[in-house]
Amino acid sequence: MLGREIPGETTMNNGLFNLVLRWVFLALGVALAARIVPGIAYADASTLFVVVVLLSLFNAFLKPVLVLFTLPLVILSAGFGLWLINAFLLWGASRLVDGFFVQGLFAALMGSAIISLTNIAFSTLVGPNKVRVRRGPAPQSDRRPPSPPPAGKGDVIDV
């Protein structure tokens, strides 16, 4: 099915739905990190929502710039630098949002690892080629591909 379009069938690449699904998994990751890691806590669900939106904005705008500036570190450390950047962004969110706390480097690193693992689980379970949603009637199996035009009647390509 790779590279083939099926009428009436779409993947989970729909913009708003995919964004909300990513936010749900990010919220699960932050909540799980707060539950597991002793130095991470949040006050309530509204605080969690603000943290998720802020982390999404950080990942969209700030993280690419940080990765660009620290590219030699990321390459030399075989990706360990990305873990540090994620921990820094998590710590930064704790400094900007009242009611969300990340206490120290160890908590930020462990929280970043847990959030990354939930994102990997999201990508594995709900990735673009995993879930398909069918709209409308099922495609007919007896459809034939269109026949080519007769010789001399097709498209002309002038070069």
N, C-alpha and C positions, 0 to 999 in steps of 0.2 A: 504494500500500500504506500510505500515511500514514493513521494513525488507524484502521486495520482490523486486527482480531485474527485471526490464522490459528492454528487449533488445532494443537498439536504443534510450534510454531515459536517460538523465543525469540531475543532479541537478546543481545549481550554485556553487558547490564546486570546480570547475575547478580553479587551482592555480592562474595563471596570471590574468585571467578575474576577479576572486574574489578580488585579490589584487587591481587591477585598480578600481573596483567598490567601494571598501572600501576607497581608496584614494579620489575618487570623493565625497563620502559622508563626509569624514573628511574635505575636502576643503570647502564643503557647510557649515559644522558646524563652521569652523574657519571664513569664510566670513560672516555668519549670526551673529556670536559673535561680529565680528568687526563692523557690522552694528548696532547692538542693544546696546552693552555695550559701554559706553562713553570712557573708558580707554583702549580700544583695537583698533589697527589700523595696516594696512599693506600698503606698497607702491604700489605694482602692482602684476600682475598675476604670474610673475616669483618668487617674494618673497613668495607669497602664496604657490607655488609649493615646494619651499625649506622648508618652515615651515611644510607642510604636510609630506614630506619625513622625516624630522627630528623628528616630533612627532611620526611617525610610527616606526622609529628606537628606540626612547625613550620607546615607549610602548612595543616593542619586547624585548629589552635588559635591560633597566634601571628600568622600572616599576616592573618587577618581583622581582628584588633585593630589591627595596624599600619596596615592600609589605611584603617580607620575614622579613626584619629588623623591620618593624613597625606592624607586625602581632598582637601583643597584643592590640595596639591602634586601629587597624581596627576592631578587634573582640569586644573590649569594647565599641567602638563608633557605633557599628552596621552599619559599612560601611562608616561612615562619614570620616574616615581616607583615604579611597580611593579617595574621592572628594578632600581632601587636597593634596594628591599625584598628582592627575591629574592637579590641579591648579599649583603646584610646577613645573611640567613638562612643562606646558604652559608658565609659567614665565621664565623657563630656556631656552626655545626656543626663547623667546623674547630677551634674553641676548646674544644669539649666532648668530642670524640672523639680519643683518642690514636691516632696513626698516620694521621690525615687532616690534610693541610696545605693552607691557602690563604694564599698570601703576597701580601698587599697588595690595594689596591682594584682595580687593573687586572685581576689574576687573578680576583678575585671577580666582577667585571662580565663578563669574557669567559666564565667558567665558567657564570654564570647565563644568559647568552645561549645557550650551547650546550645546556644542560639545557632551556631553554624551547623551543628548536627541536626537540629530541627529543620533548618533550611535544606540540608541534604536530603532528609526524609521527605520533605515537600517535593523537591525536584524529582526524587525517585518515584514517589507515589502518584503525583499529579502533574508530571512533566508534560510537555507539549504533545508527545506521541502516546501518552498513556490512557487518557480519558477522552472518549468521544461522545458527543451529544448528537442524537439524531433528531432532525426537525422534518416534519412532514411525512408523507408516505414512504415506505421502504422502496429503494430503487429496484426497478424491474431488471431481472437477470437476463431477459431475452432481448435487450437492446443491442443493436449492432452498431459498430463504429461507422461514422459517415464514410461513404465511398469517395474515392478520389475523383476529381473532375476529369472529364474526358481529355485526351491528349490535345494540346493546343488551346484549351479553354481555361487553364489554371492561371495562377498569379504570374505576372511578368516582373522580373527583377532586372532593372537596368543599372548597370554599374558604370 
